[in-house]
Amino acid sequence: MKILIFGGNRFVGRALTEELIPGNNVTLFNRTGTGPDKVEIIKGDRNNVSDIEQIDFSTYNLVIDFCLFKADQFKILSKYIPKNKPYIFISSASVGRKQWGEYGTDKEGCETLVKSHFTDFCIVRPPYIDGENSHRPRTAQIINQIQNNQPVTIAGDGNYYINITWVDDVVRFLNRIVFRKINGKQLDNEIIELSNPRNFLMNEYIEFIAKFLNKDYTI
């Protein structure tokens, strides 16, 4: 299968790319022009029409989009990508949750455009994702601060719930969706809320890590 991924050079996108390389022809589109070995790279900025015009969407069996954040970005894309192109949009669990602010509102707007444009799509809403190569390694920061006897720095008083998933689990789930498409099935126009089955209070999460490390801590 020939797959185009928007992003794919750092965190979840890179991890999924590495899973898909065996048995698939994977192309990455990103601003840095970087990615794992054995993939084709198209260097470009999705905010620029001329860069999007580099992509021949007709040659791909599936598009996976990790870096769609604004409605204007989709309006550019929609002029070039066919409505019947199978499309997986990595959205966010922040959709519908006002406390996430503008980020969640923007993602929700993108979802609306995706649903109105494509005939075969899947929208995945992951919560906070942690793991190797994370843009903001929250768990690693907590571990590092506790191990080095430093105060753990968090937003607020810590008495709020968080839901954290690990990158390997997210990639495993996304790979199942891709595998379904490889086997000729529709994406079913699903919206999938992807989450850890357990919510933690932030203070509870820190305490859990401290107990695992057998260390005292302060906030």
N, C-alpha and C positions, 0 to 999 in steps of 0.2 A: 504493500500500500504506500502511496505517496502522500506525505503529510507535511503541511505547512504550519509552523508554530510562530506566533508573534511573541517575542521574548526568547526564552530558552537558554540564556547565557549565564544565569546566576543561580537562582534558588530552586523553587519548585519546578519551573520550566526546564531548567537544566537537568534536574533529577529525572523528570519524565522523559526528556529527550534521550538520556542515556539508557533508559529502559526500552525505548522504542527502536533504537538503532538496529539491534539484531532483527532482521526480517522485514524491515521497512526502509523506505527512502525518505529521509527527514531533511527538510529545509527550515532554517531559522531566519527570521526577519527581525533585526534589532539595530539600534543606533550604533553600537560598538563594533558590529561586524565580527563578533566572537561567538564561540560555542565549542562543544566537545568535538573530538576528532570524528571523522567519518560522516559529517553532515555537510550539506551545502549551505552557504551563508549568503544572504542578501542584506547588504548594509544599507540601512535607511531609517528615516524618521517618519513614523506614521502620520505626523502632523503636516507633512509635505506631500502635496498631490504628486509631484514628479517622482518621489520615492515610491509611493504606492503603485505608480504606473510601471515600475520595474517588474511587478509580480504578474505572472500569467496564471490566474486562478483556475483556468480551465484544465491545467495539468495536474491539479491536486485532487485527491479523493476525500480529504478531510482538512479542515482548518481548526486549529486550537489557539485561542486568544487569551494570553495571560496579562496583557498590558493595555486593555481598553478601560479608560477611566472617565472620559468626557464624551458627552453627546456629539460634540463637533468632530471628534475623532471618528466616530461611527458614520457620521454623515459623509465624510470623505471616503471611507471604506465602502459604503453602500453603493457608491457610484460605479464600483469596479467588480465587486464580488457578486456572483449570481445568487439569486434568491434560493435556488435549489441546492446550493453548495452546503454539504453537511458541516455544521459549525458548532464548536464547543466553546462557550464563554465562561471563563473563570471569574465569577462575580465575587460577592462577599456576604458574609452573615450580617454585615452592618445594614443591609437593605431592610427597611421597615423599622429600624431602631434609631429613633431621633437622637439618642445620646451620642451616636457616632458622628453626628454633625454632617458637614458637607460631603464627606467621603461617601457615606451611605446613600445620600440623596443623589449624588452623581452616578453611583453604580446602579441605582434603581432606574434612573433615566436611561442608562445604557441598556438595561434589561428590556425596557419598553420598546426601544428601537430594534433590538435583536428579535423580539417576538413578532413585531410588525413586518419585519423584512424577510426572515428565513422561513422556509417550509420544513426544514429538517434540522432541528437544533437541540442542544442541551445546555442548560444553565446550571452551574455548580456554585453553591454558596458556602465556601469554607469559613470557619472562624479563624482565630489567630493561629498561624502555622509557625512552628518552631523547628529547629534542627540545623544540620550542617549547612553553611553558606547563607543562613538567614540574614535578611537586611537589618533586622533588629533582634539579635539573639537574646531574648528576655531570660530564658532559663539559664543560659550560659552566664549571663551577667549576675544572676542571683547566686549561682554556684560559686563563681569567682569571688564575689564579695564576701560570702560566708566563709569560704576557705581562707581568705586573706584577712579575716577578722575586721572587715569593714562594714559600716552600716549598709543595710539593704535599701536601695533607693527605689521607690515606687511612686506612682501618682496617687494622691489622696491619702486616705487613712487605711487603705487595704481592705475595708469592709464592703467590697463589691465583688460580684461574681465574674469569673473569667471562664472561657472555654478554650482550651489549647489542644491542638492536634499536632502530630509529629509528621514531618515531611514525608517519611517513608510510607506512612499509612495513607496520606493523601495521594501520593503517586500510585500506590497499589490500587486505590479506588478509581482514579482517572484511567489507569491502564485497562481496567475492566470495561469502562465505557468505550474506549478505543477498540478493544478486542471485539466488542459487540458489533461495531461498525465494520471491522475487518471481515467479520463473518456475514456481512451483507444485510444486517438488520438496521432498521431506522433508529434515530436517536430519540424518537417519540416526543419531541418538544417538551421534555421534562424540565422542571425546576427542582433541583435536589439540594436540600439543606444537609450539609456535611458537618458533623460535629463529633466531639468526644461525648460518650454517653453520660459523662459526669461533669457537672459544673463545680468549680472550686471558688471559694472566697480567696482573694489574693493572699490574705494573711495565712489562710489554711495551706495554700500552695507553697508558700515560703517555709512554713513549719514542716511540711512533708519533706521538702528538700533538705532542710537542716537535720531532721531525724535520720535521713538516709546517709548524710555525711557525718553524723554523730558529732555535730558542732553546735555550739550556742550561737545566737545571732542577735543583732539589734536592728531596729528600723529608724 
